[in-house]
Amino acid sequence: MQQRLDEAAKARLLLVAISFAWGLNWPTIKIGLESLSPWTYRLIGFTISAGCLLALVLLQGRSLRVPRGWIWLHIMVASALNIVAFGLFSTFAPLTASTSRVAVVTYSFPVWASLLAWLVLGERLSRNAVVGLVLCVCGMAILVYPVLQSEALIGLGLSLACAMTWAVTTIYLKLIRLPGDLVITTWQIIFALFVMAILVPIFHGPISFGDVSLRSMLAVAFSGVIGTGMAYAMWYRVIEHLPAATASIGVLAVPVIGVISSAILLGERPTPSDMIGFTLIFLAACCVIIQPRDRTPAAAQ
């Protein structure tokens, strides 16, 4: 019993570390793009992440073998959606929109996941989910209205695409019941690296490091090692020892850290309307994740 409590305490500390890793990853992307293209940034990042996860699996003495069959198709689909597409959308989005806006809109994914679960899986759309959906739409409207005539609308659209790909992948994984395992995640990163190695020569051309700054290289190194590789490894340790609801609520700290760190590292200052939009989207995600407990007959009496 004591050992189980100790593991849960360690998992909560890891959850804090994950929130900072993913939160700091947002301004890190903007810093990396100062002298790297989005294509180059993601190719280098995926290479570093794949190396880190491979090393971690081997250090744990685990095998990289995965059962044959349809699981490989599911790994490739999940990787294409949640790693390749999400990675590219989240890298291109800060080019035209503020990092804080991108981070907050991306973390509206629980709202869209609950809506898709109702449409695709037939899950009941709770009152909290409906309230969350309304708050999310209002928050998005407040963020979009001031930039309707600017290129920042493109960045917001890409960050919304990030949220949608995350939500779609969540529903897909529920349908096929793909286990959340470090080895399977490692193969997803490797597949993403393979896809990027094909796409970069087509859409970007030869990669040159002649004008790359040390600041950008440190940023992509942080993203590859901490923001992706180690964060995924810690995440599976967290969900192994903590309830899913606790882990999900803890992750809500990510956009908050993203906004604060963007202000500190990038000098971004959200406008009053931005803060209202951020608050509504944050509350929307809270409404979906924090579900009220069912009242038992005894409690009702």
N, C-alpha and C positions, 0 to 999 in steps of 0.2 A: 504494500500500500504506500509506504514512504517513498519507495523507488518511483512509483507511478506519479506521485506528487512532484518529486524532483524533476522528472522528465517533462511534466506539464509546465513547471516553472522555467525550465530551460527553453521550452518551445515558445513561451511568451516573450522571453528575451530575444529569441530568434525572430519572432514576429516584428518586434521593434526594429531589429536590424534590417529586415526585409523592407519595411516601410521607408526607412532612410535610403536603402539601396535603390529602390524603385523611384522614390521621390526625387532624389538627387540626380537620377538618370535623365530627367527631363531637361534641366538646364545644361547637363553634360552634352546632350545631343546638339543643342544650339552652339555650344563652344566648339564641338568637333566639326561642325559645318562651317566654321570660319575659314578653314583652308582645305576641307575635304568635301567632295561631292556626296550626296546622299547614298549613291550606289557604292562608292568606295568605302564610306563609313560603315555601311551594313556588311559589306563583304569582309572587311577586317574584323568587325565585331563578331560576326558569326564564326570566323576562323578561330578567334581567341576563345569564344564560348565553347565551341566544340572540343578544343584542346583541353580546356579546364574540366569539362564534364567527363571526357574520356579518361583523364588522369584520375578523377575522383572515383569513377567506377572501378578502375584497375586497382587503386589503392585499397578499396574496400574488398578486394578479392572476388568481385562478382564477374559473371560471364556476360558478354555482350550478345549472347544468343537470344533470339526472339522466335517463338513458335512460328512455323510456316503457316501460310494461308492468308485469309482476308485481313489479318491484323496489319500486314505491311501496307495494304491499301489505306486502311484507316490512319496509320501513322503518317502517310504521305499527305492525305487530305487535311488532317489536323495541322500538320506542319505548314502546308501551303496557306491555310487560313490564318492560324494564330501566330505564326512566326514570320513567314515570308511577307504575306500581305500586311499584317499588323506592323512588322518592322519597317516596311517601306512607307506605309501611310504615316506612321509616327515620326519618321525621319524627314519626309517632305513637308509635313504640316507646319513645323516651326519656321520654315522659310518665309511664310507669308502671314502667319498669325503669331501672337505672343505665346510664349511657352506656357504661361499660367493658364491661358484659355485652352490650349491644347490638352494639358494635363487634366483639367477639370472635366471638359467635355468627354474625354476618353473614359473617365471613370464614371460615366453615366451608364456603363454597360449593364449593371444589375437591373436597371429599369427595362431596357430592351430585352434582356434575357427572360424576364418574367412575362413580358408581352408575347415573346416567341413561344415560351413554354405553354402559354394558354392557347395560341393558335396552332402549334404543331403537336404538342404532347397532350393537349386536352386538360392541362392542370388548371385548377380553379384560380381565377384571378381575384385575389383577396382585396378587401377594402384598402389595405395599406398600399397594395400594388397600384390600384387605380389612383389613389392620392399621389403616389410617387410619380406616376406617368404624367399627371396634370402639372405637378411642380416642375418636372423635367422639361416639359414642353414650354412652360412659362419662362424657365431659366434660359433655355436655348433661344427663345424669341428675344429676350432682353440682350443676350450676347450678339445675336445676328443683326438686329435692327441697325445699330450704329455703323456696321461695316458692309451694308448691302451693296454699296457702290464702290467698294474697294477690293483689292486682291486678298485681304484678310479673310474674306468669305471662303476662298479656296482652302485656306488652312483649317478653318472651322469645319468645312465639309470633309476634309481628310481625317480630322480628329473624330468626327462622328462616324466615319467609315471604320476607324480603329475600334470604337465602341461596338459597332455592329458586327465586325468580324469576330471580336471576342465573344459577343453574345451568341452568334451563330455557332461558333466552335463549342461553346458550352452545351447548347442543345444537341449538337451532333454527337458529342461525347456521351451525353445521357442516352441517346438513342442506341449507340453501338456498344456502350459500357466498356470503353477503352480504359484500362487501369492507369491510375496516375503513378507511374513508376519512374525512377531515375534513369534506368536503362532505356525505357521507351522515349523519355524526354531527350536523352542523348541522341538517339537515332533521329528524332524530329529536328534537332539542331543540325545534325550532319546532313540530313536531306535538304534543309534550308540552305546550308552552305553550298551544296551541289547545285541547287537551283540558281542561287546568286552567281555562282561561277559561270553559269550559262548565260544569264541575263546581262551581266555587266559588260562583256564584250559587244553585245548587240546594241544596248541602249546607251552605253557610256564610252566604249572604246578602250584603248590601252590605258592602264593606270600609271600615273606618274607621281612620285613623291618628292619632286624637286622643290616645290614651293610649300610643302606641308610644314606647319609650325609645330614646335614641341608641345604647345598648349593643346592643339587639336589631337596630337598623337596620345597624349596623356588622357584626354577625354575619351577617345575610342578604346583605350586600354581599360579605363575604369568601367565603361559600358560593357565591354566583353567579359571581363573577369568578375566584377562585382554586380553590375546591373542586370546581367543575364545569367552567366554561369553559376556563380555562388548563390545568387538570389533564388534560382530554380532549385538548387540543391537544398537550401534552407527551407524553402516552401514545402517540399515533400516531407521534411522532418516535422514541420509545424502541423500539417494536416494529419500526420500519423498520431500525434499526441494531443491535439486540441480539437474540440468540436468544430464542424464546418462553419457554424454561425459565428463563433468566436474569431476564427481566422478571417472570415469575410469582413467582420466589423473592424478588426485590426487593420486591414488593408485600406479602409477608408481614410487612414492617416496619410496615405500616399499623395493624393492631390493637394492636401494641406501643406505637406512638406515641399511639394513641387512648386506651389505658389510662393511660399516663403523663401525657398532657396533661389528661385528665379529673381526675386526682388533683391536678394543679397549678392548673388553672383553675376546677374545680368543687368541689374539696375532697373528692372521692369516695375512699373507702378500701376497696378490695376486702378481703373476709374471707379467711381461710386457705382455706376451701372454694372460694371464687371463684378464687383463684390456682391451686388444683389443677385446677379445671375449665378455666380459661384455658389452662393448660399442656398439658392433654390435647388440647384442640381445636387449639391451635397445632401440636403434634406431629402431629396427624392430617392437617392441611393440608400439613405438610412431607413426610409419608409419600407423599401423593398426587402432589405437585409434583416432588419430588426422586426421580426414578426411577433405579435402578441401571443402569449401562451394560452392554450385552450383551458377553459375553466372546467375543473372536475365537478361531479355532482356534489362532493363534500364541500368544495369551495363555494359552489353556488348557494348551498344552504347557509 
